[in-house]
Amino acid sequence: GLCSASASLDLHGHTREEAIAALDKHVKVWVDTAMQGSYPFVIPVTIVCGCGNQILHETVEKWIKSTRNVGNAPNQVLH
């Protein structure tokens, strides 16, 4: 089953560069947390991009695709 831990990162107000730096910083903790859990060593992470012109959304999607040990779940719009 999934590890009971979960995490979130709110990128509201971040520039593209700040968002990537925050993601790179947090992914190390997320991977360590997942590896301390049980097989399949997965934790869900919610990344909040905010509203606007989709720049952060696209930045996060590209980051997920290019980052080792990170996978994408279907987008969820929270109201």
Phi and psi in degrees as a GROMACS rama.xvg file:
@    title "Ramachandran Plot"
@    xaxis  label "Phi"
@    yaxis  label "Psi"
@TYPE xy
-75.8013  146.742  LEU-2
-60.3024  144.9  CYS-3
-73.1092  -13.7733  SER-4
-73.7923  150.7  ALA-5
-148.73  165.075  SER-6
-146.242  164.105  ALA-7
-146.373  156.943  SER-8
-141.772  122.653  LEU-9
-100.297  116.446  ASP-10
-101.781  11.9231  LEU-11
-51.2613  132.668  HIS-12
80.2754  -2.51446  GLY-13
-80.9226  147.806  HIS-14
-78.2715  169.697  THR-15
-55.9356  -45.9786  ARG-16
-65.611  -41.6675  GLU-17
-64.7127  -38.3997  GLU-18
-63.8168  -45.1835  ALA-19
-63.7602  -42.0158  ILE-20
-61.6415  -42.4424  ALA-21
-64.8639  -43.3589  ALA-22
-62.4049  -46.0155  LEU-23
-61.123  -37.8707  ASP-24
-67.822  -46.2208  LYS-25
-75.2327  -30.1877  HIS-26
-60.2008  -32.9352  VAL-27
-62.3598  -43.0648  LYS-28
-67.6454  -42.9742  VAL-29
-60.9538  -43.5332  TRP-30
-65.7308  -43.899  VAL-31
-59.6145  -42.971  ASP-32
-62.3106  -45.0875  THR-33
-61.8233  -41.6579  ALA-34
-69.7587  -20.0504  MET-35
-82.6279  -10.8096  GLN-36
-85.7425  -152.805  GLY-37
-113.023  166.243  SER-38
-53.3963  134.909  TYR-39
-92.1791  22.8765  PRO-40
57.3707  54.7504  PHE-41
-128.882  137.751  VAL-42
-127.333  143.562  ILE-43
-79.0267  139.482  PRO-44
-127.524  128.765  VAL-45
-98.9758  122.374  THR-46
-111.897  116.729  ILE-47
-98.2827  120.784  VAL-48
-99.0753  -22.3769  CYS-49
89.1045  -173.12  GLY-50
-98.3132  174.115  CYS-51
127.996  -142.787  GLY-52
-90.7539  12.6448  ASN-53
73.6041  3.64737  GLN-54
-61.2559  -45.4904  ILE-55
-68.3265  -38.3561  LEU-56
-58.066  -48.1971  HIS-57
-65.2549  -38.646  GLU-58
-62.1649  -44.4918  THR-59
-65.3838  -42.6055  VAL-60
-58.8002  -45.6695  GLU-61
-64.2345  -39.6977  LYS-62
-62.8592  -43.9562  TRP-63
-60.2551  -45.4071  ILE-64
-65.3979  -28.9961  LYS-65
-99.959  -1.07026  SER-66
-105.261  126.904  THR-67
-62.9827  145.002  ARG-68
69.455  16.462  ASN-69
-125.202  133.406  VAL-70
-127.869  163.709  GLY-71
-110.754  131.72  ASN-72
-95.1948  164.235  ALA-73
-56.5847  144.3  PRO-74
-61.1804  140.634  ASN-75
-125.323  130.028  GLN-76
-97.4704  119.939  VAL-77
-98.1723  135.511  LEU-78
